[in-house]
Amino acid sequence: MAICSTRLECPSASYSMSKGPATTHPQATQLTHAPSVVTQPLKQLPAPITELGSVLYIHTTLYIAEGWHHALNNLDIPSHFPFLVNDISFGSPISNPPPLQHTFIPGNLPSTLSFPHIIDNEISSELAAMRMSGPLSVSQAHIIFNGHFCTSPLSLIKKIPGTGKWCTIHHLLKEDELGNSMNGWLNVEDFLTKYYCQHDH
């Protein structure tokens, strides 16, 4: 095929006032064949299995214990925070609870039953951020704790009335049938503690 161009061209190297249409012939485009290989389907690898007995030793704190250790030493103030590095490394223990003779799993308080989506969203976000292990069955939890365990029921309280923001707390005063509770294992004189809400919704 020939395409007639209406573009005016100069007929010679020297300038001339005489101009006319010129016919141009486009060059044919040649196809280049490239070899291709069929992509093989990838075999789905099994997800790594977490040993339940080691779950308690998985620490998800955002703080770096070694960095705090160096910072306290550089400022010469480790005596002001004697247990900080230990608590970051191994978690902050709450007293020394007595040996548990049975498993206690109380139900959550009515406020959580009224807004289950808030609890579900919090659990989902904690799992996505890898700050929580689970979901786990009762038998799996027995393996993790190497015996009986106790849980505290969840409760929702209004952070600021009228704003629609809620705070998730643990009801640590909930007693089992033997009269034991999480707070019952603490000596108030040794632990002058204030509790603050940490989760906004």
N, C-alpha and C positions, 0 to 999 in steps of 0.2 A: 504493500500500500504506500501511496505517496500522499503526503499532507501538504497542501498549499498554504504557505504562510503569507499573510498580508503585510508582514513587517518589511519596511523599506530598507534595502541594503545598498551600499556603495558598490558599483560594478567594477571599480579598479582601485589600485592603490593610491592613485592621485585623486585629489578631490574633484568631483564633477557635479554639476548641477543636474545632470541627467540621472534620474533614479527610476527604478521599476521593481515590481514584485518579484521575488525569487522563490523558487520551489525548493524545499528542503526534504531530505529523505531520512527519517529517524532510523537509528541503528536497531537492528533486531536484538531483543533481549534473550540471552541464552540461559536456560535453566541449569543450575548446578545441583547434582544429586549428592546429598551427604549421607553417609552410612548411619544407621540408627540401630539401637539395641533395645529390645523390649525390657522394660523395668520389671524385675522379678518382685513378686509380693514379699513384703517384709514379715518375718515371723514375729508374732507378738511375744515378748519375753515376759516371764512371770514376774509379778511385783515382789520386791524383797519382803521377807517375812521378819517381823520384829519379835524377838524372844520376849515373851511376857514377863519373865523374871527380871529383865533388864529395864523395863519401862520406868521404874522408880528412879533410875540413875540417868535418865535422859533429861538434861537441864535445858530449858528454853529461855533463860533470862537474856535480856537485851544487853546486860552489862558484862564487861570483860574483866574477870577477876584479876588477871595479871596487870592490866592497865591501872586498876584502882590500887593494887599493891605498890606499884612504882610511884603513883601520884602521892599516896600517903607518905611513903618514905622520902620522896623528894621534898615535900613540905614539912617533914619532921613532925607529923601529927598522927602517927598510927595509934598512939595511946588514947587519942580522943575517940577513935572508932575501932576498938580492939576486935570486934567480931564481924566487921563489915565484909572483909574478904572471905571469911569462912562462910558467912550467910549467902554471899553471892555464889560461892562454889558449890555448896551443899544444901542450900535452902535454909530458911530460918525455922528452927524447931519451935513448937509450942509446948513447953513443959515436957514432962515425961509421963505419958498416959499409962494407965495400968494395963496389964495383959487383957486382951479382949476375949471374952468367953462366948460371944455370939455375934452374928452380923446384924447390924441395925440400919435399915434403909427406910427412913420415914418418907411419907409423901410430901410433895411440895405444897406450899401454902396456897389458899384460894386465889390470891392476887396473880400467881403465875398461871393458874388454870384459866383465868379470865383473859389473859393476853399470851397465849402459847406462841404466837408468831415472834414475839420479842425474844423469848428464850431460844427458839429455833434459830433465829438470825444470829444471836450471840454465839451459840454453839457452832454454827456454820462458819462464822468469821474466825473463831478461835482455832477450829480445825484447819481452815485454809491458811492461817498464819503459822501453823505447826506449833501452837502453844498448848495444845491439848491432844491427848491420845484417845482414840475411840472410834466409833462406839464399841463398848465392851459389855460382855455378858457378866452375870454375877459369878459364874464359875471361872471366867477369865480373870476377874478382879481378885478372886481368892488366890489365884496363882501369883498375881502381881504382888499382893500384900503378904503372901506366904501364910495365909490364915484368915481369920475374921477381920472385918473392917466396919467402920461406922461412917455414915454420910450425914450431912446437914441439909435440911430442906431449903430450897430457894424461895425467895420472896421478892416482890417488886414494890418499890415505894416511889412516890412522885418526887422527882428532884426539885422542881420548882412548880408549885401548883399553877395550872393554867397554861403551861408551855408544852404539854404533851411529851415531856422527857421523863423517862423512868430510870431508876437505878436498881441494878440487880445485887442482892445481898444474900449471904448465907445466914440462916437462923441458927446461931451457935448455942443458943440456950435450950434447944429442943432436947428433952430428956427421953431416954428409953424406958422400958418397963422396970428397970432396976434403979432409975433415978439418976443415971449418968448423962452428962452432956459434955460437949467440947469445952465450953467455958467452965464447967465444973472441975476440970482438971487443972485449972490455973489458980495460982495464988494471987489474989488481987493486989496484995501488998508488993509483990515482986514484979507485976506487969501492969504498970499504969499506962494503959493503952487507949488511944482514941481511934475510932474506926471512921474511915472516909469512903464514900462511894467512888468506885473506879470505872464503872461502865455507864455511859450515857446512851439513851435510846430516844 
